[in-house]
Amino acid sequence: MNQKSKNIQDIEEIAQNASCGEDVSEHFTGQFQAKQQVNIALPLELLRNIDAECQRQNINRQDWIKIACAEKVNESQKQETPNNSTTR
């Protein structure tokens, strides 16, 4: 049995144990992040600008896009959070 099919069998055993009510938490590290692949069409000029920035920062396009999206979401969330200072 190759390593991949052994991993699948182990996953199936863990799922079976979980469905029987057993504690399977030891198998989860919390380091896994669920991901979903998306396809997006961007204007060519924007891609050229992104690629130039990637080259400048020495990172790949996918990483740059993930960082840019995360920064934009964080910025937006900060704007929605009420200021914690008290008013007089």
PDB file of N, CA, C and O in Angstrom:
ATOM      1  N   MET A   1       0.853  -1.187   0.000  1.00  0.00           N
ATOM      2  CA  MET A   1       0.000   0.000   0.000  1.00  0.00           C
ATOM      3  C   MET A   1       0.894   1.244   0.000  1.00  0.00           C
ATOM      4  O   MET A   1       1.796   1.358   0.830  1.00  0.00           O
ATOM      5  N   ASN A   2       0.648   2.171  -0.924  1.00  0.00           N
ATOM      6  CA  ASN A   2       1.483   3.367  -0.959  1.00  0.00           C
ATOM      7  C   ASN A   2       1.058   4.351   0.133  1.00  0.00           C
ATOM      8  O   ASN A   2       0.010   4.197   0.761  1.00  0.00           O
ATOM      9  N   GLN A   3       1.905   5.369   0.343  1.00  0.00           N
ATOM     10  CA  GLN A   3       1.675   6.319   1.434  1.00  0.00           C
ATOM     11  C   GLN A   3       0.361   7.073   1.255  1.00  0.00           C
ATOM     12  O   GLN A   3      -0.349   7.315   2.232  1.00  0.00           O
ATOM     13  N   LYS A   4       0.028   7.449   0.015  1.00  0.00           N
ATOM     14  CA  LYS A   4      -1.202   8.210  -0.217  1.00  0.00           C
ATOM     15  C   LYS A   4      -2.432   7.402   0.173  1.00  0.00           C
ATOM     16  O   LYS A   4      -3.322   7.924   0.845  1.00  0.00           O
ATOM     17  N   SER A   5      -2.497   6.144  -0.234  1.00  0.00           N
ATOM     18  CA  SER A   5      -3.679   5.356   0.109  1.00  0.00           C
ATOM     19  C   SER A   5      -3.718   5.064   1.603  1.00  0.00           C
ATOM     20  O   SER A   5      -4.803   4.928   2.166  1.00  0.00           O
ATOM     21  N   LYS A   6      -2.548   4.963   2.270  1.00  0.00           N
ATOM     22  CA  LYS A   6      -2.526   4.786   3.726  1.00  0.00           C
ATOM     23  C   LYS A   6      -3.100   6.020   4.408  1.00  0.00           C
ATOM     24  O   LYS A   6      -3.864   5.899   5.366  1.00  0.00           O
ATOM     25  N   ASN A   7      -2.737   7.217   3.921  1.00  0.00           N
ATOM     26  CA  ASN A   7      -3.285   8.453   4.490  1.00  0.00           C
ATOM     27  C   ASN A   7      -4.794   8.500   4.323  1.00  0.00           C
ATOM     28  O   ASN A   7      -5.508   8.883   5.250  1.00  0.00           O
ATOM     29  N   ILE A   8      -5.285   8.117   3.160  1.00  0.00           N
ATOM     30  CA  ILE A   8      -6.730   8.111   2.934  1.00  0.00           C
ATOM     31  C   ILE A   8      -7.405   7.138   3.888  1.00  0.00           C
ATOM     32  O   ILE A   8      -8.451   7.450   4.457  1.00  0.00           O
ATOM     33  N   GLN A   9      -6.819   5.969   4.064  1.00  0.00           N
ATOM     34  CA  GLN A   9      -7.384   5.000   4.988  1.00  0.00           C
ATOM     35  C   GLN A   9      -7.394   5.573   6.403  1.00  0.00           C
ATOM     36  O   GLN A   9      -8.382   5.423   7.121  1.00  0.00           O
ATOM     37  N   ASP A  10      -6.305   6.229   6.814  1.00  0.00           N
ATOM     38  CA  ASP A  10      -6.254   6.817   8.145  1.00  0.00           C
ATOM     39  C   ASP A  10      -7.330   7.889   8.307  1.00  0.00           C
ATOM     40  O   ASP A  10      -7.975   7.966   9.353  1.00  0.00           O
ATOM     41  N   ILE A  11      -7.526   8.705   7.293  1.00  0.00           N
ATOM     42  CA  ILE A  11      -8.554   9.738   7.346  1.00  0.00           C
ATOM     43  C   ILE A  11      -9.929   9.096   7.482  1.00  0.00           C
ATOM     44  O   ILE A  11     -10.767   9.559   8.256  1.00  0.00           O
ATOM     45  N   GLU A  12     -10.150   8.043   6.735  1.00  0.00           N
ATOM     46  CA  GLU A  12     -11.435   7.350   6.816  1.00  0.00           C
ATOM     47  C   GLU A  12     -11.633   6.724   8.189  1.00  0.00           C
ATOM     48  O   GLU A  12     -12.746   6.724   8.714  1.00  0.00           O
ATOM     49  N   GLU A  13     -10.566   6.189   8.774  1.00  0.00           N
ATOM     50  CA  GLU A  13     -10.662   5.632  10.124  1.00  0.00           C
ATOM     51  C   GLU A  13     -10.974   6.716  11.141  1.00  0.00           C
ATOM     52  O   GLU A  13     -11.780   6.508  12.049  1.00  0.00           O
ATOM     53  N   ILE A  14     -10.338   7.876  10.992  1.00  0.00           N
ATOM     54  CA  ILE A  14     -10.602   8.996  11.903  1.00  0.00           C
ATOM     55  C   ILE A  14     -12.056   9.426  11.783  1.00  0.00           C
ATOM     56  O   ILE A  14     -12.720   9.659  12.792  1.00  0.00           O
ATOM     57  N   ALA A  15     -12.554   9.532  10.556  1.00  0.00           N
ATOM     58  CA  ALA A  15     -13.953   9.917  10.341  1.00  0.00           C
ATOM     59  C   ALA A  15     -14.896   8.890  10.956  1.00  0.00           C
ATOM     60  O   ALA A  15     -15.896   9.253  11.576  1.00  0.00           O
ATOM     61  N   GLN A  16     -14.579   7.615  10.787  1.00  0.00           N
ATOM     62  CA  GLN A  16     -15.396   6.548  11.363  1.00  0.00           C
ATOM     63  C   GLN A  16     -15.410   6.659  12.885  1.00  0.00           C
ATOM     64  O   GLN A  16     -16.461   6.549  13.517  1.00  0.00           O
ATOM     65  N   ASN A  17     -14.225   6.881  13.467  1.00  0.00           N
ATOM     66  CA  ASN A  17     -14.134   7.023  14.930  1.00  0.00           C
ATOM     67  C   ASN A  17     -14.935   8.229  15.404  1.00  0.00           C
ATOM     68  O   ASN A  17     -15.621   8.162  16.424  1.00  0.00           O
ATOM     69  N   ALA A  18     -14.848   9.336  14.661  1.00  0.00           N
ATOM     70  CA  ALA A  18     -15.591  10.542  15.040  1.00  0.00           C
ATOM     71  C   ALA A  18     -17.089  10.299  14.978  1.00  0.00           C
ATOM     72  O   ALA A  18     -17.832  10.754  15.847  1.00  0.00           O
ATOM     73  N   SER A  19     -17.539   9.577  13.944  1.00  0.00           N
ATOM     74  CA  SER A  19     -18.974   9.318  13.825  1.00  0.00           C
ATOM     75  C   SER A  19     -19.478   8.376  14.912  1.00  0.00           C
ATOM     76  O   SER A  19     -20.676   8.324  15.191  1.00  0.00           O
ATOM     77  N   CYS A  20     -18.551   7.628  15.528  1.00  0.00           N
ATOM     78  CA  CYS A  20     -18.922   6.761  16.647  1.00  0.00           C
ATOM     79  C   CYS A  20     -18.841   7.499  17.982  1.00  0.00           C
ATOM     80  O   CYS A  20     -19.070   6.914  19.040  1.00  0.00           O
ATOM     81  N   GLY A  21     -18.512   8.795  17.920  1.00  0.00           N
ATOM     82  CA  GLY A  21     -18.492   9.604  19.130  1.00  0.00           C
ATOM     83  C   GLY A  21     -17.150   9.633  19.836  1.00  0.00           C
ATOM     84  O   GLY A  21     -17.052  10.177  20.936  1.00  0.00           O
ATOM     85  N   GLU A  22     -16.116   9.066  19.240  1.00  0.00           N
ATOM     86  CA  GLU A  22     -14.799   9.076  19.870  1.00  0.00           C
ATOM     87  C   GLU A  22     -14.149  10.448  19.736  1.00  0.00           C
ATOM     88  O   GLU A  22     -14.430  11.188  18.793  1.00  0.00           O
ATOM     89  N   ASP A  23     -13.276  10.781  20.691  1.00  0.00           N
ATOM     90  CA  ASP A  23     -12.527  12.027  20.639  1.00  0.00           C
ATOM     91  C   ASP A  23     -11.393  11.864  19.632  1.00  0.00           C
ATOM     92  O   ASP A  23     -10.490  11.053  19.841  1.00  0.00           O
ATOM     93  N   VAL A  24     -11.434  12.622  18.553  1.00  0.00           N
ATOM     94  CA  VAL A  24     -10.396  12.546  17.514  1.00  0.00           C
ATOM     95  C   VAL A  24      -9.593  13.847  17.447  1.00  0.00           C
ATOM     96  O   VAL A  24      -8.882  14.085  16.470  1.00  0.00           O
ATOM     97  N   SER A  25      -9.702  14.681  18.467  1.00  0.00           N
ATOM     98  CA  SER A  25      -9.058  15.996  18.449  1.00  0.00           C
ATOM     99  C   SER A  25      -7.539  15.909  18.351  1.00  0.00           C
ATOM    100  O   SER A  25      -6.907  16.856  17.881  1.00  0.00           O
ATOM    101  N   GLU A  26      -6.942  14.820  18.773  1.00  0.00           N
ATOM    102  CA  GLU A  26      -5.480  14.685  18.705  1.00  0.00           C
ATOM    103  C   GLU A  26      -4.976  14.671  17.264  1.00  0.00           C
ATOM    104  O   GLU A  26      -3.793  14.905  17.017  1.00  0.00           O
ATOM    105  N   HIS A  27      -5.858  14.400  16.326  1.00  0.00           N
ATOM    106  CA  HIS A  27      -5.463  14.339  14.920  1.00  0.00           C
ATOM    107  C   HIS A  27      -5.477  15.707  14.243  1.00  0.00           C
ATOM    108  O   HIS A  27      -5.086  15.822  13.082  1.00  0.00           O
ATOM    109  N   PHE A  28      -5.922  16.745  14.953  1.00  0.00           N
ATOM    110  CA  PHE A  28      -6.033  18.064  14.363  1.00  0.00           C
ATOM    111  C   PHE A  28      -5.111  19.036  15.069  1.00  0.00           C
ATOM    112  O   PHE A  28      -5.162  19.176  16.291  1.00  0.00           O
ATOM    113  N   THR A  29      -4.264  19.711  14.298  1.00  0.00           N
ATOM    114  CA  THR A  29      -3.263  20.619  14.862  1.00  0.00           C
ATOM    115  C   THR A  29      -3.742  22.058  14.910  1.00  0.00           C
ATOM    116  O   THR A  29      -3.161  22.873  15.627  1.00  0.00           O
ATOM    117  N   GLY A  30      -4.776  22.387  14.175  1.00  0.00           N
ATOM    118  CA  GLY A  30      -5.225  23.772  14.093  1.00  0.00           C
ATOM    119  C   GLY A  30      -4.398  24.592  13.110  1.00  0.00           C
ATOM    120  O   GLY A  30      -4.635  25.792  12.965  1.00  0.00           O
ATOM    121  N   GLN A  31      -3.437  23.975  12.433  1.00  0.00           N
ATOM    122  CA  GLN A  31      -2.579  24.686  11.496  1.00  0.00           C
ATOM    123  C   GLN A  31      -3.121  24.645  10.075  1.00  0.00           C
ATOM    124  O   GLN A  31      -2.623  25.360   9.205  1.00  0.00           O
ATOM    125  N   PHE A  32      -4.119  23.831   9.829  1.00  0.00           N
ATOM    126  CA  PHE A  32      -4.691  23.720   8.495  1.00  0.00           C
ATOM    127  C   PHE A  32      -5.672  24.855   8.260  1.00  0.00           C
ATOM    128  O   PHE A  32      -6.506  25.153   9.114  1.00  0.00           O
ATOM    129  N   GLN A  33      -5.571  25.476   7.113  1.00  0.00           N
ATOM    130  CA  GLN A  33      -6.530  26.505   6.741  1.00  0.00           C
ATOM    131  C   GLN A  33      -7.284  26.014   5.519  1.00  0.00           C
ATOM    132  O   GLN A  33      -6.683  25.633   4.514  1.00  0.00           O
ATOM    133  N   ALA A  34      -8.574  26.026   5.612  1.00  0.00           N
ATOM    134  CA  ALA A  34      -9.386  25.626   4.458  1.00  0.00           C
ATOM    135  C   ALA A  34      -9.167  26.631   3.335  1.00  0.00           C
ATOM    136  O   ALA A  34      -9.054  27.834   3.571  1.00  0.00           O
ATOM    137  N   LYS A  35      -9.110  26.130   2.135  1.00  0.00           N
ATOM    138  CA  LYS A  35      -8.865  26.989   0.981  1.00  0.00           C
ATOM    139  C   LYS A  35      -9.856  26.651  -0.110  1.00  0.00           C
ATOM    140  O   LYS A  35     -10.343  25.525  -0.205  1.00  0.00           O
ATOM    141  N   GLN A  36     -10.142  27.630  -0.918  1.00  0.00           N
ATOM    142  CA  GLN A  36     -10.982  27.416  -2.073  1.00  0.00           C
ATOM    143  C   GLN A  36     -10.337  28.151  -3.237  1.00  0.00           C
ATOM    144  O   GLN A  36      -9.983  29.325  -3.128  1.00  0.00           O
ATOM    145  N   GLN A  37     -10.193  27.463  -4.324  1.00  0.00           N
ATOM    146  CA  GLN A  37      -9.605  28.071  -5.507  1.00  0.00           C
ATOM    147  C   GLN A  37     -10.660  28.883  -6.237  1.00  0.00           C
ATOM    148  O   GLN A  37     -11.801  28.447  -6.388  1.00  0.00           O
ATOM    149  N   VAL A  38     -10.269  30.069  -6.687  1.00  0.00           N
ATOM    150  CA  VAL A  38     -11.170  30.914  -7.453  1.00  0.00           C
ATOM    151  C   VAL A  38     -10.479  31.327  -8.748  1.00  0.00           C
ATOM    152  O   VAL A  38      -9.255  31.437  -8.809  1.00  0.00           O
ATOM    153  N   ASN A  39     -11.268  31.546  -9.757  1.00  0.00           N
ATOM    154  CA  ASN A  39     -10.762  32.071 -11.021  1.00  0.00           C
ATOM    155  C   ASN A  39     -11.274  33.486 -11.166  1.00  0.00           C
ATOM    156  O   ASN A  39     -12.448  33.762 -10.918  1.00  0.00           O
ATOM    157  N   ILE A  40     -10.397  34.374 -11.565  1.00  0.00           N
ATOM    158  CA  ILE A  40     -10.786  35.768 -11.709  1.00  0.00           C
ATOM    159  C   ILE A  40     -10.129  36.334 -12.970  1.00  0.00           C
ATOM    160  O   ILE A  40      -8.953  36.084 -13.233  1.00  0.00           O
ATOM    161  N   ALA A  41     -10.880  37.077 -13.723  1.00  0.00           N
ATOM    162  CA  ALA A  41     -10.351  37.731 -14.914  1.00  0.00           C
ATOM    163  C   ALA A  41      -9.994  39.168 -14.545  1.00  0.00           C
ATOM    164  O   ALA A  41     -10.836  39.922 -14.059  1.00  0.00           O
ATOM    165  N   LEU A  42      -8.744  39.535 -14.779  1.00  0.00           N
ATOM    166  CA  LEU A  42      -8.269  40.883 -14.481  1.00  0.00           C
ATOM    167  C   LEU A  42      -7.785  41.533 -15.765  1.00  0.00           C
ATOM    168  O   LEU A  42      -7.298  40.849 -16.665  1.00  0.00           O
ATOM    169  N   PRO A  43      -7.917  42.840 -15.853  1.00  0.00           N
ATOM    170  CA  PRO A  43      -7.400  43.526 -17.027  1.00  0.00           C
ATOM    171  C   PRO A  43      -5.889  43.299 -17.164  1.00  0.00           C
ATOM    172  O   PRO A  43      -5.168  43.243 -16.168  1.00  0.00           O
ATOM    173  N   LEU A  44      -5.429  43.171 -18.397  1.00  0.00           N
ATOM    174  CA  LEU A  44      -4.030  42.880 -18.651  1.00  0.00           C
ATOM    175  C   LEU A  44      -3.102  43.933 -18.053  1.00  0.00           C
ATOM    176  O   LEU A  44      -2.049  43.601 -17.510  1.00  0.00           O
ATOM    177  N   GLU A  45      -3.491  45.190 -18.151  1.00  0.00           N
ATOM    178  CA  GLU A  45      -2.651  46.257 -17.594  1.00  0.00           C
ATOM    179  C   GLU A  45      -2.508  46.108 -16.072  1.00  0.00           C
ATOM    180  O   GLU A  45      -1.429  46.339 -15.527  1.00  0.00           O
ATOM    181  N   LEU A  46      -3.589  45.724 -15.391  1.00  0.00           N
ATOM    182  CA  LEU A  46      -3.507  45.486 -13.948  1.00  0.00           C
ATOM    183  C   LEU A  46      -2.569  44.329 -13.648  1.00  0.00           C
ATOM    184  O   LEU A  46      -1.766  44.402 -12.718  1.00  0.00           O
ATOM    185  N   LEU A  47      -2.667  43.262 -14.430  1.00  0.00           N
ATOM    186  CA  LEU A  47      -1.760  42.124 -14.223  1.00  0.00           C
ATOM    187  C   LEU A  47      -0.314  42.516 -14.436  1.00  0.00           C
ATOM    188  O   LEU A  47       0.566  42.074 -13.697  1.00  0.00           O
ATOM    189  N   ARG A  48      -0.060  43.338 -15.430  1.00  0.00           N
ATOM    190  CA  ARG A  48       1.317  43.815 -15.657  1.00  0.00           C
ATOM    191  C   ARG A  48       1.819  44.602 -14.460  1.00  0.00           C
ATOM    192  O   ARG A  48       2.964  44.442 -14.037  1.00  0.00           O
ATOM    193  N   ASN A  49       0.956  45.455 -13.914  1.00  0.00           N
ATOM    194  CA  ASN A  49       1.347  46.235 -12.730  1.00  0.00           C
ATOM    195  C   ASN A  49       1.572  45.329 -11.523  1.00  0.00           C
ATOM    196  O   ASN A  49       2.521  45.530 -10.765  1.00  0.00           O
ATOM    197  N   ILE A  50       0.717  44.348 -11.344  1.00  0.00           N
ATOM    198  CA  ILE A  50       0.882  43.388 -10.246  1.00  0.00           C
ATOM    199  C   ILE A  50       2.187  42.630 -10.415  1.00  0.00           C
ATOM    200  O   ILE A  50       2.945  42.478  -9.457  1.00  0.00           O
ATOM    201  N   ASP A  51       2.458  42.151 -11.633  1.00  0.00           N
ATOM    202  CA  ASP A  51       3.690  41.400 -11.878  1.00  0.00           C
ATOM    203  C   ASP A  51       4.930  42.254 -11.635  1.00  0.00           C
ATOM    204  O   ASP A  51       5.929  41.754 -11.118  1.00  0.00           O
ATOM    205  N   ALA A  52       4.881  43.522 -11.997  1.00  0.00           N
ATOM    206  CA  ALA A  52       6.009  44.416 -11.736  1.00  0.00           C
ATOM    207  C   ALA A  52       6.232  44.569 -10.231  1.00  0.00           C
ATOM    208  O   ALA A  52       7.368  44.571  -9.757  1.00  0.00           O
ATOM    209  N   GLU A  53       5.141  44.695  -9.494  1.00  0.00           N
ATOM    210  CA  GLU A  53       5.246  44.817  -8.026  1.00  0.00           C
ATOM    211  C   GLU A  53       5.766  43.519  -7.418  1.00  0.00           C
ATOM    212  O   GLU A  53       6.562  43.541  -6.479  1.00  0.00           O
ATOM    213  N   CYS A  54       5.313  42.393  -7.956  1.00  0.00           N
ATOM    214  CA  CYS A  54       5.795  41.089  -7.473  1.00  0.00           C
ATOM    215  C   CYS A  54       7.293  40.956  -7.691  1.00  0.00           C
ATOM    216  O   CYS A  54       8.020  40.475  -6.821  1.00  0.00           O
ATOM    217  N   GLN A  55       7.740  41.382  -8.844  1.00  0.00           N
ATOM    218  CA  GLN A  55       9.170  41.306  -9.148  1.00  0.00           C
ATOM    219  C   GLN A  55       9.948  42.215  -8.201  1.00  0.00           C
ATOM    220  O   GLN A  55      11.011  41.839  -7.706  1.00  0.00           O
ATOM    221  N   ARG A  56       9.422  43.399  -7.952  1.00  0.00           N
ATOM    222  CA  ARG A  56      10.081  44.334  -7.041  1.00  0.00           C
ATOM    223  C   ARG A  56      10.193  43.765  -5.629  1.00  0.00           C
ATOM    224  O   ARG A  56      11.213  43.935  -4.960  1.00  0.00           O
ATOM    225  N   GLN A  57       9.126  43.084  -5.182  1.00  0.00           N
ATOM    226  CA  GLN A  57       9.100  42.521  -3.831  1.00  0.00           C
ATOM    227  C   GLN A  57       9.654  41.100  -3.769  1.00  0.00           C
ATOM    228  O   GLN A  57       9.800  40.533  -2.686  1.00  0.00           O
ATOM    229  N   ASN A  58       9.959  40.530  -4.929  1.00  0.00           N
ATOM    230  CA  ASN A  58      10.480  39.169  -5.022  1.00  0.00           C
ATOM    231  C   ASN A  58       9.515  38.143  -4.421  1.00  0.00           C
ATOM    232  O   ASN A  58       9.916  37.281  -3.640  1.00  0.00           O
ATOM    233  N   ILE A  59       8.239  38.250  -4.799  1.00  0.00           N
ATOM    234  CA  ILE A  59       7.232  37.272  -4.396  1.00  0.00           C
ATOM    235  C   ILE A  59       6.423  36.885  -5.630  1.00  0.00           C
ATOM    236  O   ILE A  59       6.446  37.591  -6.639  1.00  0.00           O
ATOM    237  N   ASN A  60       5.714  35.775  -5.550  1.00  0.00           N
ATOM    238  CA  ASN A  60       4.922  35.360  -6.707  1.00  0.00           C
ATOM    239  C   ASN A  60       3.567  36.072  -6.715  1.00  0.00           C
ATOM    240  O   ASN A  60       3.127  36.643  -5.717  1.00  0.00           O
ATOM    241  N   ARG A  61       2.935  36.013  -7.871  1.00  0.00           N
ATOM    242  CA  ARG A  61       1.673  36.720  -8.078  1.00  0.00           C
ATOM    243  C   ARG A  61       0.592  36.271  -7.104  1.00  0.00           C
ATOM    244  O   ARG A  61      -0.117  37.109  -6.548  1.00  0.00           O
ATOM    245  N   GLN A  62       0.451  34.963  -6.885  1.00  0.00           N
ATOM    246  CA  GLN A  62      -0.591  34.454  -5.999  1.00  0.00           C
ATOM    247  C   GLN A  62      -0.405  34.981  -4.582  1.00  0.00           C
ATOM    248  O   GLN A  62      -1.368  35.410  -3.948  1.00  0.00           O
ATOM    249  N   ASP A  63       0.829  34.951  -4.083  1.00  0.00           N
ATOM    250  CA  ASP A  63       1.086  35.452  -2.735  1.00  0.00           C
ATOM    251  C   ASP A  63       0.785  36.947  -2.643  1.00  0.00           C
ATOM    252  O   ASP A  63       0.204  37.413  -1.664  1.00  0.00           O
ATOM    253  N   TRP A  64       1.189  37.696  -3.681  1.00  0.00           N
ATOM    254  CA  TRP A  64       0.936  39.129  -3.662  1.00  0.00           C
ATOM    255  C   TRP A  64      -0.558  39.417  -3.622  1.00  0.00           C
ATOM    256  O   TRP A  64      -1.007  40.276  -2.864  1.00  0.00           O
ATOM    257  N   ILE A  65      -1.321  38.709  -4.429  1.00  0.00           N
ATOM    258  CA  ILE A  65      -2.773  38.922  -4.469  1.00  0.00           C
ATOM    259  C   ILE A  65      -3.400  38.577  -3.113  1.00  0.00           C
ATOM    260  O   ILE A  65      -4.280  39.294  -2.638  1.00  0.00           O
ATOM    261  N   LYS A  66      -2.947  37.477  -2.488  1.00  0.00           N
ATOM    262  CA  LYS A  66      -3.487  37.116  -1.169  1.00  0.00           C
ATOM    263  C   LYS A  66      -3.161  38.193  -0.139  1.00  0.00           C
ATOM    264  O   LYS A  66      -4.012  38.556   0.673  1.00  0.00           O
ATOM    265  N   ILE A  67      -1.934  38.704  -0.171  1.00  0.00           N
ATOM    266  CA  ILE A  67      -1.529  39.756   0.771  1.00  0.00           C
ATOM    267  C   ILE A  67      -2.347  41.022   0.531  1.00  0.00           C
ATOM    268  O   ILE A  67      -2.832  41.638   1.480  1.00  0.00           O
ATOM    269  N   ALA A  68      -2.501  41.412  -0.738  1.00  0.00           N
ATOM    270  CA  ALA A  68      -3.250  42.621  -1.065  1.00  0.00           C
ATOM    271  C   ALA A  68      -4.713  42.502  -0.627  1.00  0.00           C
ATOM    272  O   ALA A  68      -5.286  43.455  -0.099  1.00  0.00           O
ATOM    273  N   CYS A  69      -5.301  41.347  -0.845  1.00  0.00           N
ATOM    274  CA  CYS A  69      -6.694  41.134  -0.423  1.00  0.00           C
ATOM    275  C   CYS A  69      -6.818  41.190   1.095  1.00  0.00           C
ATOM    276  O   CYS A  69      -7.737  41.818   1.621  1.00  0.00           O
ATOM    277  N   ALA A  70      -5.903  40.539   1.796  1.00  0.00           N
ATOM    278  CA  ALA A  70      -5.939  40.541   3.265  1.00  0.00           C
ATOM    279  C   ALA A  70      -5.772  41.959   3.808  1.00  0.00           C
ATOM    280  O   ALA A  70      -6.461  42.349   4.750  1.00  0.00           O
ATOM    281  N   GLU A  71      -4.861  42.729   3.218  1.00  0.00           N
ATOM    282  CA  GLU A  71      -4.670  44.112   3.665  1.00  0.00           C
ATOM    283  C   GLU A  71      -5.936  44.939   3.452  1.00  0.00           C
ATOM    284  O   GLU A  71      -6.315  45.729   4.316  1.00  0.00           O
ATOM    285  N   LYS A  72      -6.582  44.758   2.314  1.00  0.00           N
ATOM    286  CA  LYS A  72      -7.806  45.517   2.013  1.00  0.00           C
ATOM    287  C   LYS A  72      -8.937  45.153   2.971  1.00  0.00           C
ATOM    288  O   LYS A  72      -9.668  46.027   3.437  1.00  0.00           O
ATOM    289  N   VAL A  73      -9.078  43.856   3.264  1.00  0.00           N
ATOM    290  CA  VAL A  73     -10.118  43.414   4.199  1.00  0.00           C
ATOM    291  C   VAL A  73      -9.830  43.968   5.593  1.00  0.00           C
ATOM    292  O   VAL A  73     -10.739  44.469   6.255  1.00  0.00           O
ATOM    293  N   ASN A  74      -8.577  43.885   6.045  1.00  0.00           N
ATOM    294  CA  ASN A  74      -8.220  44.417   7.367  1.00  0.00           C
ATOM    295  C   ASN A  74      -8.480  45.914   7.447  1.00  0.00           C
ATOM    296  O   ASN A  74      -8.996  46.407   8.450  1.00  0.00           O
ATOM    297  N   GLU A  75      -8.123  46.634   6.394  1.00  0.00           N
ATOM    298  CA  GLU A  75      -8.365  48.071   6.341  1.00  0.00           C
ATOM    299  C   GLU A  75      -9.856  48.380   6.430  1.00  0.00           C
ATOM    300  O   GLU A  75     -10.265  49.293   7.148  1.00  0.00           O
ATOM    301  N   SER A  76     -10.649  47.631   5.712  1.00  0.00           N
ATOM    302  CA  SER A  76     -12.097  47.827   5.708  1.00  0.00           C
ATOM    303  C   SER A  76     -12.689  47.524   7.085  1.00  0.00           C
ATOM    304  O   SER A  76     -13.565  48.245   7.561  1.00  0.00           O
ATOM    305  N   GLN A  77     -12.209  46.459   7.721  1.00  0.00           N
ATOM    306  CA  GLN A  77     -12.716  46.089   9.045  1.00  0.00           C
ATOM    307  C   GLN A  77     -12.355  47.135  10.082  1.00  0.00           C
ATOM    308  O   GLN A  77     -13.149  47.409  10.982  1.00  0.00           O
ATOM    309  N   LYS A  78     -11.179  47.720   9.973  1.00  0.00           N
ATOM    310  CA  LYS A  78     -10.777  48.766  10.924  1.00  0.00           C
ATOM    311  C   LYS A  78     -11.670  49.993  10.790  1.00  0.00           C
ATOM    312  O   LYS A  78     -11.984  50.644  11.786  1.00  0.00           O
ATOM    313  N   GLN A  79     -12.078  50.311   9.570  1.00  0.00           N
ATOM    314  CA  GLN A  79     -12.947  51.465   9.340  1.00  0.00           C
ATOM    315  C   GLN A  79     -14.337  51.232   9.903  1.00  0.00           C
ATOM    316  O   GLN A  79     -15.011  52.185  10.293  1.00  0.00           O
ATOM    317  N   GLU A  80     -14.779  49.979   9.951  1.00  0.00           N
ATOM    318  CA  GLU A  80     -16.106  49.650  10.465  1.00  0.00           C
ATOM    319  C   GLU A  80     -16.136  49.586  11.985  1.00  0.00           C
ATOM    320  O   GLU A  80     -17.199  49.740  12.585  1.00  0.00           O
ATOM    321  N   THR A  81     -14.979  49.358  12.623  1.00  0.00           N
ATOM    322  CA  THR A  81     -14.910  49.242  14.076  1.00  0.00           C
ATOM    323  C   THR A  81     -15.015  50.627  14.689  1.00  0.00           C
ATOM    324  O   THR A  81     -14.269  51.531  14.315  1.00  0.00           O
ATOM    325  N   PRO A  82     -15.947  50.801  15.640  1.00  0.00           N
ATOM    326  CA  PRO A  82     -16.081  52.101  16.279  1.00  0.00           C
ATOM    327  C   PRO A  82     -14.812  52.458  17.044  1.00  0.00           C
ATOM    328  O   PRO A  82     -14.125  51.585  17.574  1.00  0.00           O
ATOM    329  N   ASN A  83     -14.517  53.728  17.093  1.00  0.00           N
ATOM    330  CA  ASN A  83     -13.347  54.213  17.817  1.00  0.00           C
ATOM    331  C   ASN A  83     -13.527  53.941  19.309  1.00  0.00           C
ATOM    332  O   ASN A  83     -14.589  54.203  19.874  1.00  0.00           O
ATOM    333  N   ASN A  84     -12.483  53.415  19.935  1.00  0.00           N
ATOM    334  CA  ASN A  84     -12.566  53.058  21.350  1.00  0.00           C
ATOM    335  C   ASN A  84     -12.376  54.232  22.282  1.00  0.00           C
ATOM    336  O   ASN A  84     -12.451  54.062  23.499  1.00  0.00           O
ATOM    337  N   SER A  85     -12.130  55.425  21.749  1.00  0.00           N
ATOM    338  CA  SER A  85     -11.959  56.595  22.628  1.00  0.00           C
ATOM    339  C   SER A  85     -13.319  57.038  23.128  1.00  0.00           C
ATOM    340  O   SER A  85     -14.331  56.888  22.444  1.00  0.00           O
ATOM    341  N   THR A  86     -13.326  57.588  24.334  1.00  0.00           N
ATOM    342  CA  THR A  86     -14.585  58.059  24.920  1.00  0.00           C
ATOM    343  C   THR A  86     -14.836  59.497  24.517  1.00  0.00           C
ATOM    344  O   THR A  86     -13.895  60.279  24.380  1.00  0.00           O
ATOM    345  N   THR A  87     -16.080  59.847  24.329  1.00  0.00           N
ATOM    346  CA  THR A  87     -16.439  61.220  23.992  1.00  0.00           C
ATOM    347  C   THR A  87     -16.919  61.927  25.240  1.00  0.00           C
ATOM    348  O   THR A  87     -17.518  61.311  26.122  1.00  0.00           O
ATOM    349  N   ARG A  88     -16.662  63.195  25.313  1.00  0.00           N
ATOM    350  CA  ARG A  88     -17.075  63.973  26.482  1.00  0.00           C
ATOM    351  C   ARG A  88     -18.122  64.968  26.128  1.00  0.00           C
ATOM    352  O   ARG A  88     -18.586  65.710  26.994  1.00  0.00           O
TER     353      ARG A  88
END
